[in-house]
Amino acid sequence: MANGKYTIQIVFDRFPQLAREYPERASEVVRKAAYEIENRAKDAAPVDTGNLRNSIRTEMAADGLSAVVGTHVEYAIYQEYGTYKMAAHPYMRPAADAVRPSFIKAVEDALK
């Protein structure tokens, strides 16, 4: 599980329409949301050495219509979800949850 991967997706049923009709605008919306998630996750990440916080990065897909915000630190998943010996210290899920409403609003606004 040290190399485990978890996924948090923000999905909105009108995003495919935006991507189809206005791909540049869709890319802007995704980029803004992804970097906002990155910043919020860094603010919320537990800090001992700062390694986890400093490793959180955003990678945009080549088409600009999706992004991955994550970390390569192997203990990140344990911080997020906890273990039987350690309480969870979520930082990525709350960041995504906080950005979800503004992402949905940005998609709706772009389609108006």
C-alpha positions in Angstrom: 0.0 0.0 0.0 3.0 2.3 0.3 2.8 2.8 -3.5 -1.0 2.9 -3.3 -2.9 5.4 -5.4 -6.2 7.0 -4.5 -8.3 9.2 -6.7 -10.5 12.1 -5.9 -12.5 13.4 -8.9 -14.6 16.5 -9.4 -17.1 15.6 -12.0 -19.9 17.8 -13.4 -22.2 16.5 -16.1 -22.0 19.7 -18.1 -18.2 19.8 -18.3 -18.1 17.6 -21.5 -20.3 20.2 -23.2 -17.9 23.0 -22.2 -14.9 21.0 -23.3 -16.6 20.3 -26.7 -17.8 23.8 -27.3 -15.1 25.9 -25.7 -12.0 23.8 -25.1 -9.7 26.8 -24.2 -12.2 28.0 -21.6 -12.6 24.4 -20.2 -8.8 24.2 -19.9 -8.7 27.5 -18.0 -11.4 26.2 -15.6 -9.6 23.0 -15.0 -6.2 24.7 -14.5 -7.7 27.2 -12.0 -9.4 24.5 -10.0 -6.4 22.2 -10.0 -4.0 24.9 -8.7 -6.6 26.0 -6.1 -6.8 22.4 -4.9 -3.0 22.2 -4.7 -2.8 25.4 -2.7 -5.5 24.3 -0.3 -3.9 20.9 0.1 -0.5 22.4 0.9 -2.2 24.7 3.5 -3.9 21.7 5.1 -1.2 19.1 4.9 0.3 18.0 8.2 3.8 19.3 8.6 6.6 17.6 10.4 9.6 18.1 8.1 7.6 19.8 5.3 8.4 17.1 2.8 4.7 16.1 2.3 3.6 19.7 1.8 6.4 20.6 -0.5 5.8 17.5 -2.7 2.2 18.3 -3.6 2.2 19.2 -7.3 -0.3 19.7 -10.2 0.2 18.1 -13.5 -2.1 19.1 -16.4 -3.0 16.6 -19.1 -1.7 17.3 -22.6 -5.2 18.3 -23.7 -5.7 20.6 -20.8 -9.0 19.0 -19.9 -7.9 17.2 -16.8 -5.3 17.5 -14.1 -3.8 15.4 -11.4 -3.0 17.0 -8.0 -0.9 14.7 -5.9 2.3 13.7 -4.2 5.0 11.1 -4.7 5.6 10.8 -0.9 4.9 7.2 0.0 3.3 8.0 3.4 0.9 10.5 1.9 -2.0 8.0 1.8 -1.5 7.1 5.5 -1.8 10.8 6.4 -4.9 11.2 4.3 -6.7 8.1 5.5 -4.9 7.1 8.7 -4.0 3.6 9.8 -5.1 1.4 12.7 -2.3 3.0 14.7 -2.7 6.6 13.6 -5.6 8.9 13.0 -6.2 10.4 9.6 -5.1 13.9 8.8 -7.0 14.6 5.5 -5.7 17.3 3.4 -6.4 16.4 -0.2 -10.1 15.4 0.1 -11.0 18.6 2.0 -9.2 20.7 -0.6 -11.1 19.0 -3.5 -14.4 19.3 -1.6 -13.8 23.0 -1.0 -13.0 23.7 -4.7 -15.9 21.6 -6.1 -18.6 24.4 -5.8 -16.4 27.0 -7.6 -15.5 24.5 -10.3 -19.2 23.8 -11.0 -20.0 27.5 -11.0 -17.2 28.3 -13.4 -18.4 25.6 -15.8 -22.0 26.9 -15.6 -20.8 30.5 -16.1 -18.7 29.6 -19.1 -21.7 28.0 -20.8 -23.9 31.0 -20.4 
